[in-house]
Amino acid sequence: MKYVVALATALVLNATANLMMKFGVRRFAETAAAVDGGTAGLVRMLLSNWVLLAGLACFALNVLFYTYALSGIKISVAYPIMVSGGFAIIAVVAWFALDEALTWGQWVGIAMILAGVVLVAQQMQPVRAG
């Protein structure tokens, strides 16, 4: 069970990181269209964007939780859950918070992906020491 919790935590952190990076990039567009200071100016701008930095921190934490989850869950199960679950979370949040349009076909696709995740997760068995 602790590996499942770690995988779920990694999934949420990964989706959160991607969304925070998107929100961070939107802040760039609002504050400055271009960087006049070259590479140093770009680095300063990146370091001053707390949303982007928080997203990067979420990626780092994601790696820790996902690595731990892989010590107890087969990668053939963990990776599809991580990728598909993250895709569904991001698509729904993008629709809700970023006003990204989703067609009915995309909604059906998301539902099918989630159904696939359920089928994959039902086959979850502990990793055998080998």
C-alpha positions in Angstrom: 0.0 0.0 0.0 2.8 2.4 0.8 4.1 2.1 -2.8 0.6 2.9 -4.2 0.5 6.0 -2.0 4.0 7.0 -3.2 2.9 6.5 -6.9 -0.2 8.6 -6.3 1.9 11.3 -4.7 4.3 11.2 -7.6 1.5 11.4 -10.1 0.0 14.5 -8.4 3.4 16.1 -8.0 4.2 15.5 -11.7 0.9 17.0 -12.9 1.3 19.9 -10.4 4.8 20.6 -11.7 3.7 20.7 -15.3 0.8 23.0 -14.5 3.0 25.3 -12.4 5.4 25.6 -15.3 2.6 26.6 -17.6 1.3 29.2 -15.1 5.0 30.4 -14.6 5.4 30.8 -18.4 2.2 32.8 -18.5 3.6 35.1 -15.8 6.6 35.8 -18.2 4.2 36.9 -20.9 2.4 39.2 -18.5 5.7 40.8 -17.1 8.0 40.9 -20.1 7.8 39.8 -23.7 11.6 39.6 -24.2 14.7 39.4 -22.1 17.1 42.2 -22.9 19.9 41.0 -20.5 20.8 37.9 -22.6 21.4 34.6 -20.7 22.0 36.3 -17.4 18.8 38.3 -17.8 16.9 35.1 -18.6 18.3 33.3 -15.5 17.4 36.3 -13.3 13.9 36.2 -14.7 13.6 32.5 -14.2 14.9 32.7 -10.6 12.4 35.6 -9.8 9.4 33.5 -10.9 8.3 31.7 -7.8 5.6 29.7 -9.6 8.2 28.3 -12.0 10.6 27.5 -9.2 7.8 25.7 -7.2 7.0 23.7 -10.3 10.7 22.6 -10.6 10.6 21.7 -6.9 7.6 19.5 -7.5 9.4 17.7 -10.3 12.3 17.0 -7.9 9.9 15.7 -5.3 8.1 13.6 -8.0 11.4 11.9 -8.8 11.9 10.9 -5.1 8.3 9.5 -4.7 8.3 7.8 -8.1 11.7 6.1 -7.5 10.4 4.8 -4.2 7.2 3.6 -5.8 9.2 1.7 -8.4 10.9 -0.2 -5.7 7.6 -1.9 -5.0 5.6 -1.7 -8.2 6.4 -3.0 -11.6 7.3 -0.3 -14.1 5.0 -1.8 -16.6 2.2 -0.9 -14.3 3.6 2.3 -12.6 4.5 4.1 -15.8 1.2 3.8 -17.6 -0.6 5.0 -14.4 1.9 7.9 -14.0 1.6 9.1 -17.6 -2.1 8.5 -18.2 -3.2 9.8 -14.9 -1.1 12.9 -15.3 -2.5 13.5 -18.7 -6.1 13.3 -17.5 -5.4 15.6 -14.5 -3.6 18.2 -16.7 -6.3 18.1 -19.4 -9.1 18.7 -16.9 -7.2 21.5 -15.1 -6.3 23.1 -18.4 -9.9 23.1 -19.4 -11.1 24.5 -16.0 -8.3 26.9 -15.1 -6.6 27.8 -18.4 -9.8 28.0 -20.5 -8.4 25.4 -23.0 -11.2 24.0 -25.1 -11.7 20.3 -25.1 -13.9 18.7 -27.8 -16.3 15.9 -27.0 -13.9 13.5 -28.7 -11.1 14.6 -26.3 -13.4 14.0 -23.3 -14.2 10.5 -24.6 -10.5 9.9 -25.1 -9.7 11.0 -21.5 -12.4 8.6 -20.3 -11.0 5.8 -22.3 -7.5 6.5 -21.0 -8.8 6.5 -17.4 -10.5 3.2 -18.1 -7.2 1.8 -19.4 -5.5 3.0 -16.2 -8.1 1.1 -14.1 -7.5 -2.0 -16.2 -3.7 -1.7 -15.8 -4.0 -0.9 -12.1 -6.1 -4.0 -11.5 -3.0 -6.0 -12.5 -0.8 -4.4 -9.9 1.2 -6.9 -8.0 4.3 -6.4 -5.9 7.7 -6.5 -7.4 9.5 -9.8 -6.8 13.0 -9.6 -5.5 15.2 -11.0 -8.1 
